[in-house]
Amino acid sequence: MREGLSLENIVIALGGKQLLAINAHVGKGDVLTVMGPSGAGKSTLLAYIGGFLDPAFDASGKVLVDGIDLTGLPAGERHAGILFQDPLLFPHMSVGGNLAFALPAAYKGWIFRRRRCEMALGNIGLDGYFDRDPDTLSGGQRARVALARVLLSDPRTLLLDEPFSKLDAELRAQMRQLVFTKARDRGLPVLMVTHDPSDAEAAGGQVLRIG
Amino acid sequence: MEAALRRGKLTPMRQADRALSIAIAVSPALVILILAGPVIAGLAGTLLPAFGFFPVLGGDSFNLDGYTMLFAEPGIWMSVWLSLFTGLAATAISLVVVILAIAAGTGTRAFAWLTRMISPLLAVPHAAAAFGFLFLFSPSGFLSRLMSPELTGWTQPPDILIPNDPMGFSLILGLALKEIPFLLLMALAAASQIKIAQSRQLIASFGYGRIAGFLIGIWPQLYRRMRLPVFAVLAFSTTVVDVAAILGPTNPAPLVIRLVGWINDPDLSMRFIASSGAVVLVLLTLTAILLWTGLERAGSVLMRRQSGRGQRFARDALAQKLSLIVATLTCVIVLTGLLLLGLWSIAGLWQFPHAIPSQLTMRSWMSALPQMGGPLWTTIAVACLSTGISLALVVLVLQRASETKREARAGQWLIYMPLIVPQASFLFGLQLLVLGSPFAVSVPMLVLVHMVFVLPYVMLSLGDPWRGFDQRYEQIAFGLGQSRWNVFWKIRLAMLLRPILTAFAVGFAVSAGLYLPTVLIGAGRLPTITTEAVALASGGNRRAIGVYAFMQTLLPFVAFSLAMLVPTLLFVNRRAMRH
């Protein structure tokens, strides 16, 4: 068994035309950056790993995390946490509700679950925000809640889809640091797709160019 | 089973996911069955007797006797002409009003106000709107009272045939009142798919007037997207029963009215005429659609010629104002009509030419209420059941479409089929089949038939919000380790609660307002508020009509209010869920 995220012979094609072919390994706490112009199939790769690829695509190859093959599992059992360029907090839940929704059901007891979520909020500097409406948060606060949410779900791996492209320069630097530090502390293998070279630079890991 | 559970194959969550997957997979077949089944079976049941096959009545050979009898009926061609003329005229007038209102209005504050005013009108039942029209414009109606005796000198209601004028003009206007809101909303939905504001700026920069610029530059693309709704309006107007029974000419009446008379005739041999009439009605609708496509052609040729000339028609301020005023008038007429319904329902003595009643009394309500309970519950039960089942199916079909990322082109036609095929033509055949079956006259049967008409509107109402949903929310939820079941309920349905409830209200309003399907399939034994209201039309008791028509309007109004109120209360502290 190899620790971390392995992409073995992944080939994705659309209508007989090959979009991308990838063989790669990301160790625990490492970041693999996949770069390419828009339309090169970056997001398609994430969709394949996450288990929600549009059926119009033909895809093959294995995705393994710590030796577990994800490709045979339904999307909800892969635990491939994902962050998009928008925080996409669920607008019908409170900030705390978003976190509790992510926390695995194995953590039992309402009070314990709530305390867990409040602690996570404290860790990102949002003490006392549990009952807040996500729509009243600033852009930076939302991005941090989105990160806390995905980390609370105990993911096996972290998928980042242009995660910083909508933040302004100052916030972007902060969020990059926060995301990569947290992932490293947790020992999460991270796959990031981006078209921004400075993202790759900040990640500091290997870089794959496609398209 | 236990072993399977231990292997983690059949956890309750996975079972729920599996059940959901199966429901999603079979839903399209169910929808096709529900929409196409009754229409096709009904048409078959109409066609056979129309050509002489009707074993119960001794018809067992192919013949055209039904048609011979049909065309021997007095004034039959006049009836055919009336149906064709009123249908085409009502559709054309409604469409012109809508085109001009959009052309003059889009982007202005007056237009935003107008659309807000006009969309609730969609929920007003056709019969109630027609009664309101009647109470406003009849010789003893409100308008005549307002002007009498000072302006007109009338101390008695004048003896003129409005409504029920022999050429059907009041029917045309009454139909247009309800079709203008429908077409306007359809046009706005279509407009949201094209970049209308940008094109308008571009066209304006060439110096075109608002109306001319819109007609030349934008209308053609817009119209292409709303042809099916226009056909539905056309088919509806040529074959509608309740509005024609209230406002239409009587001697002779439009074809569909006479057809219903033959269907309900106690003399069973009239069924041969009825089925021939139903076939003629289908041909009539086809003719109307053919004529309409001819008009479309002519219109597009004219338009192309005109746009080639390059005339700008830049000075159209007056035309713009007029266009908006006409559209606003439809709102004013319908709303005044509804007020009059309410007023008549509580009117005591109200002599001509007094503009308002001399006294108010609850007597009409008191005497109507005891008999109203049964029809009221039938209306509510049938509306809730047919809409509830339709909504569940629509949600599953839409979910399937968004999972497979495929929209069936044929789906659009399937949805519009029950709205385009004349109701009377297939309901007649369906009634023959149903009455011979063990389910005969029952609430479940009525619910099933209502679904044929409710489901399309629920689909039309929910389709756009559903397709507009950002699927990344679901992808995130899957990534958080949630099952398909959870994602479906707690993310997709929860976030779409508002449009889902609106779709429910739309379906409820459609079902509560259905007249002909209820009369024919209920065989008169399952009365609803709508059938009772229309049945009162011939009696002319304005107070009783006021009570029933007001009630008929109240039901969808309550449904829409709840659809707005519930999400507002649930999401009281969620700013992003307000719209």
Interface residues (C-beta under 8 A of the other chain):
Chain A: A47 G50 G51 F52 D54 P55 A56 P74 A75 G76 E77 R78 H79 A80 G81 I82 F84 D86 L88 F90 P91 H92 S94 F101 A102 P104 D133 P134 D135 T136 R149 V150 S153 D154 P155 L159
Chain B: D17 T404 K405 D470 Q471 R472 Y473 E474 Q475 I476 A477 F478 G479 L480 G481 Q482 S483 R484 N486 V487 K490 I491 A494 M495 L497 F571 N573 R574 R575 A576 M577
